[in-house]
Amino acid sequence: MDRLALLADPAVRSAFGGELGRVIEYHAAIGSTQDRARELAREADRAPMLVVADQQTGGHGRGEKSWLSEPGGSLLASWTFRPAPADPALFVLLAGVAITFALRPFGVADLGLKWPNDVWLTNGKIAGCLAHGAEDHLVIGIGVNVAQRAVPAELAGIATTLAIAGHDIDRLALLARITTQLDAVADPTKREAALAEWRKRSITLGRDVEVSGSGGAPFHGRAIALADDGALVVETPYGQQRVIAGEVRVLG
């Protein structure tokens, strides 16, 4: 039984939020949890917030991409942090690590991390992260494909879900574990270990890649390292390039 809708009850929401150390706002449907959390985070006196929805009608991916969902299919949530625990480009990587740690107790293995913000299971993406930062706060949004039994034909071989992989996971329990792990990787003393875990699980490092949208012409090279600030280091025929933002496509 999936229990996420229990958060519609104010008493349940208050008790659950108290356990997680956050004020929870639940929506049966919303345009974007990220947009709503960013609105809330602008209020300086706000306690740490967690905005969660059963369905998004206008969610965001990276760049101009949208993230659509069906009711009951995904875990869709955004968390606010004040002060910002890291630069957004770095924290989105750490959030991917948090997701892998959160899924571990559910028996989900073979998770890979693709720079900068994707979590993969076997041969498909199951989760993505998106971070927005301001001077005094950061908002991290996460979408996890949980219960869908099929993916659209155009996403075959690109996306998958926990259900397709044989994992029946309660979204409320997963929400709690991701929250705990996000708070853990936000701790600067855990930063080195989290980055080491990202490097271990990377499906980008050591591979030939194509980089586009990074502020210059697209280029090819081999991803050779992840810098401590989250930059991807790519070896090209013209020397090493540090990629802070952009689209990275793994070749072959």
N, C-alpha and C positions, 0 to 999 in steps of 0.2 A: 504493500500500500504506500502510495506517495503522499507525504504529509505536508507539502509546502503550503497548500491552501489553508492550513490551520492558522497561518500568520494573518489571515483576515480577521481573526478574533483579537480584539485589543488586549485582552488579558494574556493570551498566549504570546502575542507579539511583545508585550512588555516583559514577561518572564524570560522569554528566549533572548531578547535583546539584553536584559540584565546579565545573563550568563555570558554573553559575547562581549559585553562592555560597549555596546552601541545602541543607539536609538534606531529602531527599524521602521521603515515605511514600506508597506506592501501594496502592490497594485495587481488586480486581476489582469489588467491590460494597460499598457502605457506606451507612448511613442518611443522613449528611450530612458532606461534607468540612468545612463550616463548624463544625459542632459539634466534630469531632475536632481541628481546628486551634485552636479556642478552648481546649480541654482542654490541648493542648500549650503554648500561649502562656502559660498560668498559671504554668508552671515558669520562674522568672526566669533560670535558667542555660542555658536552651535556645538553641541557635543558630537563626538564621532558618529557618523551616520552610515546606515546600510539601507540602500534602496533595492528592493527585490520585486520582480514581476513574474507572473505566470506566462505572460506573452508580451512581446514587443511588436509594435507596428511600424516603428521607424528607427530601429537600432542602428548603431554605427559599427562599421569595420574600419580598417585603416584607410587613410586618404578619403576618397569620395565614396567608398564602398558602403553598402547598407547591409544590415543584418536583420533578416526576417525570421519569424519563429511561429510555430503553431502552439496552441494552448497545451500545456502539460509536457511539451517535448524537451525543453532546455532549462538549465539553470541560468538565470539572467539576473545579474546583480552588479551593483557599484558601491564601492566603499570610499569614505572620505578619511583622509589623514591630515592632521594638523599637529605639528609642523610637517612639511613634506619630508618623508624619510629618505628620499633620493631624487635625483633628476628623473623626469618621466621616462626617458629613454633607457635608463638603467633599471628603474623599478618595474617596467613592463617585463623585463627578463626575469627579475626575481619573482614576479607573480606567476610566471610559467613554472618556475621551480616549486612554488607553493602549491600549485595544482597537482604536480606529480606527487608531492609529499602527502597531500590530502587524499589522493586516490589509493595510495599504498595500502591502507587498512582494509579497503574493499577488495583487495586481491587483484587490482589492475596493474599488470606489469607491462613490459615492452613499450613504455612511453618514451617518446623522443621529443626534443625541443628544436624548433626551427626558428632561426633568427628572423625578426626580433621578437615575435609575439605569439607564436603558434605552438600548441601542444598536439602531438601526433600519437596515434595508437596504431601499431602495425603499419598499414599503408594509407592512413587517412587522418585528416585533421579532426580532432574532437573538441578543441577549445581554442579560444583566442582571447587576448588581453588588449586593453586600450587604456592609456594613461593620459591625463590632462593635468598640468601643473600650473600653479600660480605662485606668487611670491611667498605666501604663507601657508599653502595647502596643496594637496594632491588628491586627485580622484582616480581610482583604478576601476575599470569595468571589465567584467569577465562573462563570457558566454560559454557554456559547456553543453554539448549535444548529449543528452542523457537517454531519453526514452523512445526516440524515433526508431521505428522498425525498418525504415527505408530512407534513402536519400534521393533527391532528384537525379534524373539520368545525367544531367550536365555536370553533376558533382561526383559521379562515380569515379573512384580511384583518387579523389581529392579529399573528400570528407567522409567521415563515418560517425557512428554513435556508440555510446557504451552499451546500449541494448543490442545492437547488431553484433558487437564483440562478445556478447554473452553475459554482460554484467547488468543485473537488475539493482539499481541504486536509488535509494530514497533521496530526493533533492534536498529535503530539509537537513538530513544528516550530512550531506555533502556540503551544504552551505555553511554549516557549523565548522566543519573541518577546514574548509578553505579559509574562513575567517581567522581561525587559530593560526594557520600556517602563514597567512599574509602578515599577521602581527609579528610572527617569528622572524620572517625574512626582512621586515622593516627595522629590526634591531641591527644597528651597525656592527655589533660584535659577531653577528651571524653572517655577515656579508661575504667573507672569504669562503666559508663553507658552501654557501648558496651558489656562488659563482663556480666553484669547483664542481658542484652537482650539475650545473647547466652545461659546463664543458664536457662532462662525462656523458650526458644524455643528448648532446648535440647531434642533429642530423645534417648540419650545415658545415661544420668544421671538417677540413680535409677533403672537401668536395669542390668541383669546378662550379662556379656560379656566374650568373649574369646580374649585374647591378644596374638599376634604372631609378629615375626619380630622386637622385641624391644631390641634385643641384647642378649637374653637368651632363655630358653625353653618356649614354649607357656604355658599360665596359664589362669585359670578361676577366676572370682570374680564378685563383684558388683561395678559398677561405682558409686561412692558416691559424688564426688566433682570435680569441675574444679578449679585448682589453678590459681592465678593471672598471672602466667607466661605462662599459656596455657596448663600445664600438666594435664593429666587426673589422678585422684586419684582413685585407685581400691582397694577395701577391699577384701582380700583373707584369707583363713584359717591360713595363716602364717604371717599375718600383712598387712599393707597398702603398695601398690606399686605405685610409680609415673611413669606414662607413658608419655615420651616426644615424642617418635616416634614409629611407628609400625602400625600394622593392628589391628583394633578393630572390632570384629563381635558381634553384638547384638544378644543374644540368646532368642528366644521366644518373 
